[in-house]
Each structure stands twice: as C-alpha cells, then as structure tokens.
Amino acid sequence: MGDVSCRYLKSYFDTCIAQGCPPEPLIELLNAGPAPFENPARRFDNSLVIDMLHLAERLTGETTMGLFAGRGFRPATFLDIGLALVSSATLRQALEINERYQDLTQQLGKTHLVVKSDKALITWRSYIDDPERMRPVTEAVFAGYAVFGRWLTWLYDQEVAAMRFRHSRPPHAAECDELFGCKVTYHARVNEMELDPTLVDMPLPNANPELLQVLCARLDRELAALRKPLTAEAETFHCVQAMLGDGAPSLERVARALDTSERTLRRRLAEEGASFRGVVESARKEACEVYIRERRKSIAEIAHALGYSEQSAFTRAFRNWFGASPSEYIRAL
C-alpha cells in the first residue's frame, strides 16, 4: 500500500493534538511505542495517516483535521523537498520537483500539473479510490498547495480560480471556501485546483539555483535508497541529520532513537564498513553545504547548527571537507 515519512505523519499528529484530540489514542493507534517519532528515518504505513485523522475527528467532533494540517505545512514538514520548493525558480518547477520526489514524503497519491492557455490545473490522484475515506488527506494536500503557493510567491491574498473535490460536501464547507478564496465544488470527477496560468511561470523571490542543484542531487540519492532495504548507515545518517542543531548527536541518543544498543549499532555500522563518527561527519558536511548555499546563516550560526561547540573546531572540519576556510569558500561561490 505504500508508506509515509516520520516527519509527514508527525505533522498530522501535531495538528490533531492542537485541535483538541488527546494524544494517547493516537499513539495507541500507531502501535510504535511511547515515542513513535523519535527515529526520523522510520516510515509508517499509509493507512495510519488516514485512520489517525478519522479517529481524531470522531474523538473531537471536528471535521477540519485535514484542512488544518494542510494550512500548517511548512518547508520543514518536507525536509529537503521543502527547501527545494522554496529554492525553485517558478511554481512550475516547484510542482515538478514535488511530483518527482513525492514518494519520499508520502505514497498516498500523486500530484500532476497541466498548463493550458487559459488555466493551470493541479490534480491529485490518490491511490485509494474512496473519496470519503481520503477526504481529510485530500483536503490537507490542497490546503497545503494553496497556503504554500501563496507563501512561495509572496502573493498572500491570491485566490484560487476554482477548487473541485471528489468527496461530498463536508460540514466545514464554509471554511474551505474561505481558505481557497472561491466556491468549492464537490462530487467532482477529479480532485483538482485551477489557477491563473500566468502564476505558474512567474519568477519566485527566493529562487536559488545553486542550492537547488545540491538539494536535487541529495534527493536523487534518497529516492534511489528508498527502493532498497534501509542500511544501518543510512538509518543512522537520517537520525543524526535530524538531531543536528541540538548539539553533537551522541551514539547513546541515536541508538536509543533507533531502538537498539550502542554496541549493536557500532557492530552493524562496522559490518557495513562505516563508523558512527564517520556518519556524523558526513551528515555535518551535507548540512553545511546546504547552509552555505542558502546564505541565511552566519559562519558562527552554521557551526552551532552543526553541533560544534567551538567555531575553531568547525573551521578545521570545514577545511578537511572543502579544502578552504568557510570565508574563503563563500567568497569563491
């Protein structure tokens, strides 16, 4: 049936809690222990997203779980994909990137962009052909596109030309109309959002082609790895990457997140010809390259985000990675 990333599922979980749902029934539903999101490399079955949203709606009486989840989507929800969308030159490019790497985040359905002379259509085809069961997720997907698109373009009052859903009219239809800025149609043939076609190729204010190239190379590797069994090195890398910024990730903390012992994790890494220290340095190097090309943090802030307590230690590591000091490397870009 497919699966979803830990970060993606947690975004829905957080929305359900924020909307008044008690966490205990949701954690029980996930059946993944008391801290289900501690391992960022973990993936969950698609059905858990759907079941969690419907359970939260039953427990709270609120039918807007999906709608509110989509409104809360941010670049961090989608990790490298989110940053790639922000770095895109146009909405067309952002949507193409989203479609290409969508499986990394979720495998509930697929988005596709069709541009015609008089309109642009964003369609969403879920892999489960039951519009009522998929309603909360479908609403989240399109609410995310509406909010994220306005955020990317800086056109915060931009209305959607038309919004069509396959599911029946929900109790919160008025909130849907308000969010999309149009009268939403229900019982439609396909889930689709219609936009003014001139928006699709409008230059985006945060375009960063150099950063985008780095991110897409990383995403290509992640997509190829997704279709293979997860190695101890890859699982450790994802875990370390998520922990950077809270200090240098310790072997103890990573092993606990992976639900294993330090000794077992060391052994599994050694069997693959890797080491914990090497994985940490690889994660730091990749994150560093993104921060440098993002051009939003100072050198001191980057050192802190990578878990270095002293900037001198970061500078030495940087020279080993790139053959130059951080300031020299930045000047050469």
Contacts in CASP RR format, 6 or more apart in sequence:
PFRMAT RR
TARGET T0000
AUTHOR 0000-0000-0000
METHOD contacts of the structure
MODEL  1
MGDVSCRYLKSYFDTCIAQGCPPEPLIELLNAGPAPFENPARRFDNSLVI
DMLHLAERLTGETTMGLFAGRGFRPATFLDIGLALVSSATLRQALEINER
YQDLTQQLGKTHLVVKSDKALITWRSYIDDPERMRPVTEAVFAGYAVFGR
WLTWLYDQEVAAMRFRHSRPPHAAECDELFGCKVTYHARVNEMELDPTLV
DMPLPNANPELLQVLCARLDRELAALRKPLTAEAETFHCVQAMLGDGAPS
LERVARALDTSERTLRRRLAEEGASFRGVVESARKEACEVYIRERRKSIA
EIAHALGYSEQSAFTRAFRNWFGASPSEYIRAL
1 45 0 8 1.000
1 46 0 8 1.000
1 47 0 8 1.000
1 107 0 8 1.000
1 127 0 8 1.000
2 45 0 8 1.000
2 46 0 8 1.000
2 107 0 8 1.000
2 127 0 8 1.000
3 43 0 8 1.000
3 44 0 8 1.000
3 45 0 8 1.000
3 46 0 8 1.000
3 107 0 8 1.000
4 43 0 8 1.000
4 44 0 8 1.000
4 45 0 8 1.000
4 46 0 8 1.000
4 48 0 8 1.000
4 49 0 8 1.000
4 105 0 8 1.000
4 106 0 8 1.000
4 107 0 8 1.000
4 108 0 8 1.000
5 43 0 8 1.000
5 79 0 8 1.000
5 104 0 8 1.000
5 105 0 8 1.000
5 106 0 8 1.000
6 37 0 8 1.000
6 39 0 8 1.000
6 40 0 8 1.000
6 41 0 8 1.000
6 42 0 8 1.000
6 43 0 8 1.000
6 44 0 8 1.000
7 40 0 8 1.000
7 76 0 8 1.000
7 77 0 8 1.000
7 78 0 8 1.000
7 79 0 8 1.000
7 105 0 8 1.000
8 49 0 8 1.000
8 77 0 8 1.000
8 78 0 8 1.000
8 105 0 8 1.000
8 106 0 8 1.000
9 37 0 8 1.000
9 44 0 8 1.000
9 48 0 8 1.000
9 49 0 8 1.000
9 52 0 8 1.000
10 37 0 8 1.000
11 69 0 8 1.000
11 72 0 8 1.000
11 73 0 8 1.000
11 77 0 8 1.000
12 49 0 8 1.000
12 52 0 8 1.000
12 53 0 8 1.000
12 65 0 8 1.000
12 66 0 8 1.000
12 69 0 8 1.000
12 140 0 8 1.000
13 23 0 8 1.000
13 26 0 8 1.000
13 37 0 8 1.000
13 52 0 8 1.000
15 65 0 8 1.000
15 66 0 8 1.000
15 68 0 8 1.000
15 69 0 8 1.000
15 70 0 8 1.000
15 72 0 8 1.000
16 26 0 8 1.000
16 52 0 8 1.000
16 53 0 8 1.000
16 56 0 8 1.000
16 60 0 8 1.000
16 65 0 8 1.000
17 23 0 8 1.000
17 26 0 8 1.000
18 68 0 8 1.000
19 56 0 8 1.000
19 60 0 8 1.000
19 62 0 8 1.000
19 64 0 8 1.000
19 65 0 8 1.000
19 68 0 8 1.000
20 60 0 8 1.000
20 62 0 8 1.000
21 55 0 8 1.000
21 56 0 8 1.000
21 59 0 8 1.000
21 60 0 8 1.000
22 59 0 8 1.000
25 55 0 8 1.000
25 59 0 8 1.000
26 52 0 8 1.000
26 55 0 8 1.000
26 56 0 8 1.000
27 33 0 8 1.000
27 34 0 8 1.000
27 36 0 8 1.000
29 48 0 8 1.000
29 51 0 8 1.000
29 52 0 8 1.000
29 55 0 8 1.000
30 36 0 8 1.000
30 44 0 8 1.000
30 48 0 8 1.000
30 52 0 8 1.000
32 42 0 8 1.000
32 44 0 8 1.000
36 42 0 8 1.000
38 256 0 8 1.000
38 257 0 8 1.000
39 235 0 8 1.000
39 239 0 8 1.000
39 257 0 8 1.000
39 258 0 8 1.000
39 259 0 8 1.000
40 238 0 8 1.000
40 239 0 8 1.000
40 241 0 8 1.000
40 242 0 8 1.000
40 257 0 8 1.000
41 230 0 8 1.000
41 234 0 8 1.000
41 235 0 8 1.000
41 237 0 8 1.000
41 238 0 8 1.000
41 239 0 8 1.000
41 258 0 8 1.000
46 106 0 8 1.000
46 107 0 8 1.000
46 108 0 8 1.000
46 127 0 8 1.000
46 128 0 8 1.000
49 106 0 8 1.000
49 108 0 8 1.000
49 137 0 8 1.000
50 108 0 8 1.000
50 128 0 8 1.000
50 133 0 8 1.000
50 134 0 8 1.000
50 136 0 8 1.000
50 137 0 8 1.000
53 65 0 8 1.000
53 66 0 8 1.000
53 69 0 8 1.000
53 136 0 8 1.000
53 137 0 8 1.000
54 133 0 8 1.000
54 136 0 8 1.000
56 62 0 8 1.000
56 65 0 8 1.000
57 63 0 8 1.000
57 65 0 8 1.000
57 136 0 8 1.000
63 170 0 8 1.000
63 171 0 8 1.000
63 172 0 8 1.000
64 172 0 8 1.000
64 175 0 8 1.000
65 136 0 8 1.000
66 136 0 8 1.000
66 137 0 8 1.000
66 139 0 8 1.000
66 140 0 8 1.000
66 143 0 8 1.000
67 136 0 8 1.000
67 139 0 8 1.000
67 140 0 8 1.000
67 143 0 8 1.000
67 172 0 8 1.000
67 175 0 8 1.000
67 176 0 8 1.000
67 179 0 8 1.000
68 143 0 8 1.000
69 136 0 8 1.000
69 140 0 8 1.000
69 143 0 8 1.000
70 139 0 8 1.000
70 140 0 8 1.000
70 141 0 8 1.000
70 143 0 8 1.000
70 144 0 8 1.000
70 147 0 8 1.000
71 143 0 8 1.000
71 144 0 8 1.000
71 147 0 8 1.000
71 179 0 8 1.000
72 144 0 8 1.000
72 147 0 8 1.000
73 140 0 8 1.000
73 143 0 8 1.000
73 144 0 8 1.000
73 147 0 8 1.000
73 148 0 8 1.000
75 82 0 8 1.000
75 83 0 8 1.000
75 85 0 8 1.000
75 86 0 8 1.000
76 82 0 8 1.000
78 85 0 8 1.000
78 105 0 8 1.000
80 215 0 8 1.000
80 218 0 8 1.000
80 219 0 8 1.000
80 222 0 8 1.000
80 290 0 8 1.000
81 97 0 8 1.000
81 98 0 8 1.000
81 101 0 8 1.000
81 104 0 8 1.000
81 105 0 8 1.000
81 219 0 8 1.000
83 211 0 8 1.000
83 215 0 8 1.000
83 290 0 8 1.000
83 294 0 8 1.000
84 94 0 8 1.000
84 97 0 8 1.000
84 101 0 8 1.000
84 212 0 8 1.000
84 215 0 8 1.000
84 216 0 8 1.000
84 219 0 8 1.000
85 94 0 8 1.000
85 97 0 8 1.000
85 98 0 8 1.000
85 148 0 8 1.000
85 152 0 8 1.000
86 152 0 8 1.000
86 206 0 8 1.000
86 208 0 8 1.000
87 206 0 8 1.000
87 207 0 8 1.000
87 208 0 8 1.000
87 209 0 8 1.000
87 211 0 8 1.000
87 212 0 8 1.000
87 215 0 8 1.000
88 94 0 8 1.000
88 97 0 8 1.000
88 152 0 8 1.000
88 204 0 8 1.000
88 207 0 8 1.000
88 212 0 8 1.000
89 203 0 8 1.000
89 204 0 8 1.000
89 207 0 8 1.000
89 209 0 8 1.000
89 212 0 8 1.000
90 200 0 8 1.000
90 201 0 8 1.000
90 202 0 8 1.000
90 203 0 8 1.000
90 204 0 8 1.000
90 207 0 8 1.000
91 149 0 8 1.000
91 152 0 8 1.000
91 153 0 8 1.000
91 199 0 8 1.000
91 200 0 8 1.000
91 201 0 8 1.000
91 202 0 8 1.000
91 204 0 8 1.000
92 113 0 8 1.000
92 115 0 8 1.000
92 200 0 8 1.000
92 201 0 8 1.000
94 152 0 8 1.000
94 204 0 8 1.000
95 111 0 8 1.000
95 113 0 8 1.000
95 122 0 8 1.000
96 113 0 8 1.000
97 216 0 8 1.000
98 111 0 8 1.000
99 110 0 8 1.000
99 111 0 8 1.000
99 112 0 8 1.000
99 113 0 8 1.000
100 219 0 8 1.000
100 223 0 8 1.000
101 219 0 8 1.000
101 222 0 8 1.000
101 223 0 8 1.000
102 109 0 8 1.000
102 110 0 8 1.000
102 111 0 8 1.000
103 223 0 8 1.000
103 226 0 8 1.000
104 219 0 8 1.000
104 222 0 8 1.000
104 223 0 8 1.000
104 226 0 8 1.000
107 127 0 8 1.000
108 126 0 8 1.000
108 127 0 8 1.000
108 128 0 8 1.000
108 134 0 8 1.000
108 137 0 8 1.000
109 124 0 8 1.000
109 125 0 8 1.000
109 126 0 8 1.000
109 127 0 8 1.000
110 124 0 8 1.000
110 125 0 8 1.000
110 127 0 8 1.000
111 122 0 8 1.000
111 123 0 8 1.000
111 124 0 8 1.000
111 141 0 8 1.000
111 145 0 8 1.000
112 122 0 8 1.000
112 123 0 8 1.000
112 125 0 8 1.000
113 120 0 8 1.000
113 121 0 8 1.000
113 122 0 8 1.000
113 123 0 8 1.000
113 200 0 8 1.000
114 120 0 8 1.000
114 121 0 8 1.000
114 123 0 8 1.000
115 121 0 8 1.000
115 197 0 8 1.000
115 200 0 8 1.000
116 197 0 8 1.000
117 197 0 8 1.000
118 197 0 8 1.000
119 161 0 8 1.000
119 194 0 8 1.000
119 195 0 8 1.000
119 196 0 8 1.000
119 197 0 8 1.000
120 194 0 8 1.000
120 195 0 8 1.000
120 196 0 8 1.000
120 197 0 8 1.000
120 199 0 8 1.000
120 200 0 8 1.000
121 192 0 8 1.000
121 193 0 8 1.000
121 194 0 8 1.000
121 195 0 8 1.000
122 142 0 8 1.000
122 145 0 8 1.000
122 192 0 8 1.000
122 193 0 8 1.000
122 195 0 8 1.000
123 190 0 8 1.000
123 191 0 8 1.000
123 192 0 8 1.000
124 138 0 8 1.000
124 141 0 8 1.000
124 142 0 8 1.000
124 191 0 8 1.000
124 192 0 8 1.000
125 190 0 8 1.000
125 191 0 8 1.000
126 134 0 8 1.000
126 137 0 8 1.000
126 138 0 8 1.000
126 191 0 8 1.000
128 134 0 8 1.000
131 138 0 8 1.000
131 165 0 8 1.000
131 166 0 8 1.000
131 167 0 8 1.000
131 168 0 8 1.000
131 191 0 8 1.000
132 167 0 8 1.000
132 168 0 8 1.000
134 167 0 8 1.000
135 165 0 8 1.000
135 167 0 8 1.000
135 170 0 8 1.000
138 165 0 8 1.000
138 166 0 8 1.000
138 167 0 8 1.000
138 191 0 8 1.000
139 165 0 8 1.000
139 170 0 8 1.000
139 176 0 8 1.000
141 191 0 8 1.000
142 163 0 8 1.000
142 165 0 8 1.000
142 180 0 8 1.000
142 191 0 8 1.000
142 193 0 8 1.000
143 179 0 8 1.000
145 193 0 8 1.000
146 160 0 8 1.000
146 179 0 8 1.000
146 180 0 8 1.000
146 193 0 8 1.000
147 179 0 8 1.000
149 155 0 8 1.000
149 158 0 8 1.000
150 156 0 8 1.000
150 157 0 8 1.000
150 158 0 8 1.000
152 204 0 8 1.000
152 206 0 8 1.000
153 199 0 8 1.000
153 202 0 8 1.000
153 204 0 8 1.000
153 205 0 8 1.000
154 205 0 8 1.000
155 199 0 8 1.000
158 199 0 8 1.000
159 180 0 8 1.000
159 181 0 8 1.000
159 182 0 8 1.000
160 180 0 8 1.000
160 181 0 8 1.000
160 182 0 8 1.000
160 193 0 8 1.000
160 194 0 8 1.000
160 195 0 8 1.000
161 182 0 8 1.000
161 194 0 8 1.000
161 195 0 8 1.000
161 196 0 8 1.000
162 182 0 8 1.000
162 185 0 8 1.000
162 193 0 8 1.000
162 194 0 8 1.000
163 176 0 8 1.000
163 180 0 8 1.000
163 182 0 8 1.000
163 184 0 8 1.000
163 185 0 8 1.000
163 192 0 8 1.000
163 193 0 8 1.000
163 194 0 8 1.000
164 184 0 8 1.000
164 185 0 8 1.000
164 186 0 8 1.000
164 188 0 8 1.000
164 189 0 8 1.000
164 190 0 8 1.000
164 191 0 8 1.000
164 192 0 8 1.000
164 193 0 8 1.000
164 194 0 8 1.000
165 184 0 8 1.000
165 185 0 8 1.000
165 186 0 8 1.000
165 188 0 8 1.000
165 191 0 8 1.000
166 187 0 8 1.000
166 188 0 8 1.000
166 189 0 8 1.000
166 190 0 8 1.000
166 191 0 8 1.000
167 186 0 8 1.000
167 187 0 8 1.000
168 186 0 8 1.000
168 187 0 8 1.000
169 186 0 8 1.000
169 187 0 8 1.000
170 176 0 8 1.000
173 184 0 8 1.000
173 186 0 8 1.000
176 184 0 8 1.000
177 183 0 8 1.000
177 184 0 8 1.000
180 193 0 8 1.000
208 293 0 8 1.000
208 294 0 8 1.000
208 295 0 8 1.000
210 293 0 8 1.000
210 333 0 8 1.000
211 290 0 8 1.000
211 293 0 8 1.000
211 294 0 8 1.000
214 289 0 8 1.000
214 290 0 8 1.000
214 293 0 8 1.000
215 290 0 8 1.000
218 286 0 8 1.000
225 234 0 8 1.000
231 272 0 8 1.000
232 265 0 8 1.000
232 268 0 8 1.000
232 269 0 8 1.000
232 271 0 8 1.000
232 272 0 8 1.000
232 274 0 8 1.000
233 269 0 8 1.000
233 272 0 8 1.000
233 273 0 8 1.000
233 274 0 8 1.000
233 279 0 8 1.000
235 258 0 8 1.000
236 254 0 8 1.000
236 258 0 8 1.000
236 265 0 8 1.000
236 269 0 8 1.000
236 274 0 8 1.000
236 276 0 8 1.000
236 279 0 8 1.000
237 279 0 8 1.000
237 282 0 8 1.000
237 283 0 8 1.000
239 249 0 8 1.000
239 254 0 8 1.000
239 257 0 8 1.000
239 258 0 8 1.000
240 249 0 8 1.000
240 254 0 8 1.000
240 279 0 8 1.000
240 280 0 8 1.000
240 283 0 8 1.000
241 283 0 8 1.000
241 286 0 8 1.000
241 287 0 8 1.000
243 249 0 8 1.000
243 253 0 8 1.000
243 254 0 8 1.000
243 257 0 8 1.000
244 283 0 8 1.000
244 284 0 8 1.000
244 287 0 8 1.000
244 305 0 8 1.000
244 306 0 8 1.000
244 307 0 8 1.000
245 304 0 8 1.000
245 305 0 8 1.000
245 306 0 8 1.000
245 307 0 8 1.000
246 307 0 8 1.000
247 307 0 8 1.000
247 309 0 8 1.000
248 280 0 8 1.000
248 307 0 8 1.000
248 308 0 8 1.000
248 309 0 8 1.000
249 280 0 8 1.000
251 262 0 8 1.000
251 265 0 8 1.000
251 266 0 8 1.000
251 276 0 8 1.000
252 262 0 8 1.000
254 265 0 8 1.000
254 276 0 8 1.000
255 261 0 8 1.000
255 262 0 8 1.000
255 264 0 8 1.000
255 265 0 8 1.000
258 265 0 8 1.000
260 268 0 8 1.000
265 276 0 8 1.000
266 275 0 8 1.000
266 276 0 8 1.000
269 275 0 8 1.000
269 276 0 8 1.000
269 279 0 8 1.000
281 317 0 8 1.000
284 306 0 8 1.000
284 307 0 8 1.000
284 317 0 8 1.000
285 317 0 8 1.000
285 321 0 8 1.000
287 305 0 8 1.000
287 306 0 8 1.000
288 302 0 8 1.000
288 306 0 8 1.000
288 318 0 8 1.000
288 321 0 8 1.000
291 297 0 8 1.000
291 302 0 8 1.000
291 305 0 8 1.000
291 306 0 8 1.000
292 302 0 8 1.000
292 326 0 8 1.000
292 329 0 8 1.000
292 330 0 8 1.000
292 333 0 8 1.000
293 333 0 8 1.000
297 305 0 8 1.000
299 311 0 8 1.000
299 314 0 8 1.000
299 326 0 8 1.000
299 327 0 8 1.000
299 330 0 8 1.000
300 311 0 8 1.000
302 314 0 8 1.000
302 326 0 8 1.000
303 310 0 8 1.000
303 311 0 8 1.000
303 313 0 8 1.000
303 314 0 8 1.000
303 315 0 8 1.000
306 314 0 8 1.000
308 314 0 8 1.000
308 317 0 8 1.000
314 326 0 8 1.000
315 325 0 8 1.000
315 326 0 8 1.000
318 324 0 8 1.000
318 325 0 8 1.000
318 326 0 8 1.000
318 329 0 8 1.000
319 325 0 8 1.000
322 329 0 8 1.000
323 329 0 8 1.000
324 332 0 8 1.000
END
